[in-house]
Amino acid sequence: MSLVETLSDWGAAALRRLEPEQAHELAIKGLARLPLPPAAPDDPVLRTRLAGLDLANPIGLAAGLDKNAEALRGLSRLGFGFVECGSVTPRPQAGNPRPRLFRLAEDQAIINRMGFNNAGLDVFADHLRRAPARAIVGANLGANKDTEDKAADYVEGLRRLEGLAGYFTINISSPNTPGLRALQGRQALDDLLGRIDQARPPLGAPARRPVFLKIAPDLSAAEIAEIVEAAVDHHIDALIVSNTTLERPASLASAQAGESGGLSGAPLRPFAEQALRAAAEAAHGRLPLIAVGGIASGEDAYRRIRLGASAVQVYSALIYGGPGLVGRIKRDLAARLRADGFSTVSEAVGAPR
């Protein structure tokens, strides 16, 4: 581990002593202002291509950490292959009342009920205009809580950030905005994705950026299969599997396990893996998959790739593992790929074990 990784992890340990949301805010300020050196070059075996995006490595940052795209300077230097910011809604909103973010340290988990707190599209767009030139930055789009036509909010986000984001994610799976997960039903999904497709530049146009769809882990295999078919029908470029869960496993040991909201971190792992298996079976290679949920090591990342994911994203594990986790995952993943005879990540996607 490098000196920079060590110092970064010490800082993360200090932040864990603070109230969770205060620590989150300080982390964003630090990432926005501290003069971090660039990450070391990636092992060539990690280079891959996802939905037309050329990635130096398949390890991405999941949405939720940098809601307003204000810390891209620092995040772009932590070694991620791609960084997803948001969720952003057309109008600013405060989100749910505090406290709304809880550490379950005994379980290496997080519960949040943030409620899409963000500064809105105007601020988000201004920050994207100042993003580092080589960074691949995605915009995770949400809908305002009081919007009746939620599909219109996603279309507005897509149009107003066109040309600024490297890709877009349609987030219909947060459990903290009333009515949002109902958009995962086939009729509502066809309406939403049809309107998204109409708002995009034509197929093959240079200005057309990839659009991903993020789903919940709390879906049956049949429901996931329906979503996959809708995604294929409406030219969605990849599926992100998955968001936080409303489940509360009996194994949770923390006193805060009963808090309402979405559960992420280590206990999400089996739910996210089950959803990934269902998505991979339904997609049959027609739709790239991005795995999220309980990924905290190179072994975890490699397992999801072998289950069918072309890339992975992390977030909650960073809170417990510190920023140095990104480098550790990449080194371990590269070693595992080479040990099993793979020369690229894509060769390992969906490969039987």
C-alpha positions in Angstrom: 0.0 0.0 0.0 1.3 3.5 -0.9 1.9 6.3 1.6 -1.0 8.2 0.1 -3.4 5.2 0.6 -2.2 4.8 4.2 -2.8 8.5 5.0 -6.2 8.5 3.3 -7.3 5.5 5.3 -6.2 7.2 8.6 -8.4 10.1 7.6 -11.3 7.8 7.0 -10.8 6.2 10.4 -10.9 9.6 12.0 -14.2 10.5 10.1 -15.8 7.3 11.5 -15.7 8.9 14.9 -18.0 11.7 13.8 -21.8 11.6 13.3 -22.3 9.9 10.0 -23.8 12.7 7.9 -21.3 15.2 9.4 -18.5 12.8 8.4 -20.0 12.5 4.9 -20.0 16.3 4.5 -16.4 16.7 5.7 -15.3 13.9 3.3 -16.8 15.7 0.3 -15.2 19.0 1.3 -11.8 17.3 1.7 -12.1 15.5 -1.6 -13.0 18.7 -3.3 -10.2 20.8 -1.9 -7.2 18.6 -0.9 -4.4 18.4 -3.4 -4.4 14.6 -3.9 -1.8 13.1 -6.2 -3.0 11.1 -9.2 -3.5 7.3 -8.7 -0.9 5.0 -10.0 -1.4 3.6 -13.5 -3.7 0.6 -13.7 -2.6 -2.9 -14.6 -3.4 -3.4 -18.3 -5.3 -6.5 -17.6 -8.0 -4.3 -15.9 -8.7 -2.2 -19.0 -12.2 -2.9 -20.4 -15.1 -1.5 -22.4 -18.6 -0.9 -21.0 -21.5 0.2 -23.2 -19.0 2.2 -25.4 -17.1 3.6 -22.5 -13.3 2.8 -22.4 -12.4 2.2 -18.8 -8.9 1.9 -17.3 -10.4 -0.5 -14.8 -13.9 -1.9 -14.0 -14.2 -0.5 -10.4 -16.6 2.4 -10.2 -17.9 4.6 -7.5 -21.7 4.2 -6.9 -24.0 7.1 -6.6 -24.8 8.6 -3.2 -21.4 9.8 -2.0 -21.1 12.9 -4.2 -24.7 14.0 -4.7 -23.8 17.4 -6.3 -20.7 16.4 -8.3 -18.7 18.8 -6.2 -15.8 16.5 -5.3 -14.8 15.3 -8.8 -11.3 16.7 -8.5 -10.5 14.3 -5.6 -12.6 11.4 -6.6 -11.0 11.3 -10.0 -7.7 10.7 -8.3 -8.7 7.8 -6.1 -8.2 5.2 -8.9 -11.8 4.5 -10.0 -12.5 3.5 -13.6 -15.6 5.6 -13.5 -17.4 7.8 -11.0 -21.2 8.2 -10.6 -22.6 11.3 -8.9 -26.1 12.1 -7.7 -28.9 11.3 -7.4 -29.8 14.7 -8.7 -33.4 16.0 -9.1 -34.5 18.9 -11.3 -35.2 21.2 -8.4 -33.2 21.4 -5.1 -34.7 19.5 -2.2 -33.7 19.0 1.4 -34.5 15.3 1.7 -35.8 13.6 4.8 -35.4 14.9 8.3 -32.2 14.1 10.2 -31.0 11.7 11.5 -31.2 9.8 8.2 -27.8 8.1 7.9 -26.7 5.3 10.3 -23.6 3.2 10.6 -24.0 -0.4 11.5 -20.4 -1.0 12.4 -20.8 -4.5 13.8 -22.4 -5.5 10.5 -20.1 -3.5 8.2 -23.3 -1.9 6.9 -25.2 1.4 6.4 -28.8 2.3 6.6 -29.9 5.5 4.8 -33.2 7.3 4.3 -31.7 10.5 2.8 -34.5 11.1 0.4 -32.6 12.5 -2.7 -31.2 15.5 -0.8 -29.4 17.6 -3.5 -28.8 21.1 -4.8 -30.6 20.5 -8.1 -29.7 20.4 -11.8 -28.3 23.9 -12.1 -25.6 23.4 -9.5 -24.9 19.9 -10.7 -24.5 21.0 -14.3 -22.1 23.8 -13.3 -19.9 21.3 -11.4 -19.9 18.9 -14.4 -18.6 21.7 -16.6 -15.5 21.9 -14.4 -14.9 18.1 -14.1 -11.4 16.8 -14.9 -11.1 16.2 -18.6 -10.2 12.5 -18.6 -12.6 11.4 -15.8 -15.6 9.3 -16.8 -18.4 10.8 -14.8 -22.0 9.5 -14.7 -25.1 11.4 -13.7 -27.5 9.5 -11.5 -31.0 11.0 -12.2 -33.9 11.1 -9.7 -37.3 12.6 -9.4 -38.4 15.3 -7.0 -40.6 14.0 -4.2 -43.5 16.2 -5.0 -43.5 15.7 -8.8 -46.6 13.9 -10.0 -45.2 13.0 -13.4 -41.9 11.5 -12.3 -41.0 10.4 -15.8 -40.9 14.0 -16.8 -38.2 14.7 -14.2 -35.9 12.0 -15.6 -36.4 13.4 -19.1 -35.6 16.9 -17.9 -32.4 15.7 -16.2 -31.3 13.9 -19.3 -31.9 16.9 -21.5 -30.3 19.5 -19.3 -27.1 17.5 -18.6 -26.7 16.4 -22.3 -23.1 16.9 -23.3 -21.9 17.2 -19.7 -22.1 13.6 -18.4 -20.2 10.6 -19.7 -23.3 8.5 -19.1 -26.7 8.6 -17.3 -28.3 6.3 -14.7 -32.1 6.3 -14.3 -32.6 5.6 -10.6 -36.0 4.1 -10.1 -35.0 1.9 -7.2 -34.4 4.2 -4.2 -36.7 3.1 -1.3 -36.7 6.6 0.2 -38.9 8.5 -2.4 -42.6 7.6 -2.2 -43.9 5.9 -5.4 -40.5 5.7 -7.0 -40.1 1.9 -7.0 -43.5 1.6 -8.6 -41.8 2.7 -11.8 -40.2 -0.7 -12.0 -43.6 -2.2 -13.1 -43.7 -3.0 -16.8 -46.4 -0.5 -17.8 -44.9 2.4 -15.9 -41.4 1.3 -17.0 -42.4 1.2 -20.7 -43.8 4.7 -20.4 -40.6 6.0 -18.7 -38.1 4.3 -20.9 -40.0 5.2 -24.0 -39.9 8.8 -23.1 -36.2 8.6 -22.2 -35.5 7.0 -25.6 -37.3 9.7 -27.4 -35.4 12.4 -25.6 -32.0 11.0 -26.5 -30.1 11.7 -29.7 -30.7 9.1 -32.4 -29.0 5.7 -32.3 -25.5 6.0 -33.7 -25.3 9.7 -33.2 -21.9 10.9 -31.7 -23.7 12.9 -29.1 -25.7 9.9 -27.8 -24.4 8.9 -24.3 -25.1 5.6 -22.6 -28.1 5.4 -20.3 -28.1 2.8 -17.5 -31.1 1.6 -15.4 -30.6 1.0 -11.7 -33.0 -1.6 -10.1 -33.8 -2.8 -6.6 -32.6 -6.1 -5.1 -36.0 -6.8 -3.7 -37.5 -8.1 -6.9 -38.4 -11.6 -8.0 -36.6 -13.3 -10.9 -39.8 -12.8 -13.0 -39.9 -9.1 -12.2 -36.2 -8.7 -13.1 -36.8 -10.6 -16.4 -39.6 -8.1 -17.2 -37.3 -5.2 -16.5 -34.5 -6.7 -18.7 -37.0 -7.1 -21.6 -38.2 -3.5 -21.2 -34.6 -2.3 -21.1 -33.7 -4.1 -24.3 -36.8 -2.9 -26.0 -36.1 0.7 -25.2 -32.3 0.7 -26.0 -31.0 1.0 -22.4 -27.3 0.4 -22.5 -26.7 -1.4 -19.2 -28.4 -2.5 -16.0 -27.1 -1.6 -12.5 -27.8 -4.4 -10.1 -28.7 -3.3 -7.5 -29.7 -0.5 -5.1 -30.2 -0.8 -1.3 -32.6 -3.4 0.2 -35.5 -3.0 2.5 -34.8 -6.5 3.9 -33.4 -6.8 7.4 -31.5 -10.1 7.8 -31.8 -11.8 11.2 -28.0 -11.8 11.4 -27.8 -8.0 11.9 -26.2 -7.3 15.3 -26.2 -3.5 15.4 -28.6 -1.7 17.7 -29.6 0.5 14.8 -30.7 -2.4 12.6 -34.3 -1.4 13.0 -34.0 2.0 11.4 -36.1 2.6 8.3 -34.4 3.1 5.0 -32.2 1.2 2.6 -29.6 -1.2 3.9 -26.3 -1.4 2.1 -22.9 -2.9 2.8 -21.9 -6.5 3.6 -25.5 -7.7 4.5 -26.7 -6.7 1.1 -24.3 -9.1 -0.7 -26.5 -12.2 -1.0 -29.6 -10.1 -2.1 -27.5 -8.3 -4.7 -25.9 -11.5 -6.0 -29.3 -13.2 -6.3 -30.6 -10.3 -8.3 -27.4 -10.3 -10.5 -27.9 -14.0 -11.2 -31.5 -13.4 -12.3 -30.5 -10.4 -14.5 -27.7 -12.4 -16.2 -30.0 -15.3 -16.9 -32.6 -13.1 -18.4 -30.2 -10.9 -20.4 -28.4 -13.7 -22.1 -25.6 -11.3 -23.0 -27.9 -8.8 -24.6 -27.4 -6.2 -21.9 -24.3 -5.4 -19.9 -24.6 -5.6 -16.2 -23.0 -3.5 -13.5 -22.9 -5.1 -10.0 -23.3 -3.2 -6.8 -23.9 -4.2 -3.2 -21.6 -5.7 -0.6 -18.5 -5.5 -2.7 -15.5 -5.0 -0.4 -12.6 -6.9 -1.9 -11.0 -8.1 -5.1 -12.6 -11.5 -4.4 -16.0 -9.9 -4.2 -15.5 -8.0 -7.5 -14.1 -11.1 -9.3 -17.1 -13.2 -8.1 -19.6 -10.6 -9.6 -17.7 -10.5 -12.8 -17.8 -14.3 -13.1 -21.5 -14.1 -12.3 -22.0 -11.9 -15.4 -21.1 -8.3 -14.4 -19.0 -6.3 -16.8 -18.1 -3.8 -14.1 -18.7 -3.2 -10.4 -19.4 -0.2 -8.1 -18.5 0.3 -4.5 -19.6 2.8 -1.8 -20.5 1.6 1.7 -17.3 -0.5 1.8 -15.3 2.7 1.4 -16.6 3.9 4.8 -15.1 1.0 6.6 -12.2 0.2 4.3 -11.1 3.8 3.5 -10.0 5.2 0.1 -7.1 2.8 -0.1 -9.7 0.1 -0.7 -9.9 1.0 -4.4 -6.2 0.2 -5.0 -6.5 -3.0 -2.9 -9.5 -4.3 -4.9 -7.7 -3.5 -8.2 -4.5 -5.3 -7.3 -6.3 -8.4 -6.0 -8.6 -8.5 -9.0 -5.7 -8.2 -11.5 -3.9 -11.0 -9.7 -7.0 -13.3 -9.8 -7.6 -12.6 -13.5 -4.0 -13.5 -14.4 -4.0 -16.6 -12.1 -7.1 -18.0 -13.9 -5.6 -17.3 -17.4 -7.6 -14.3 -18.4 -5.9 -11.5 -20.3 -8.8 -9.1 -20.1 -11.8 -8.4 -17.8 -14.3 -9.1 -20.6 -12.9 -12.7 -21.0 -14.0 -13.4 -17.4 -17.5 -11.9 -17.6 -19.9 -14.8 -17.0 -17.2 -17.4 -17.2 -18.1 -20.6 -15.3 -16.1 -21.4 -12.2 
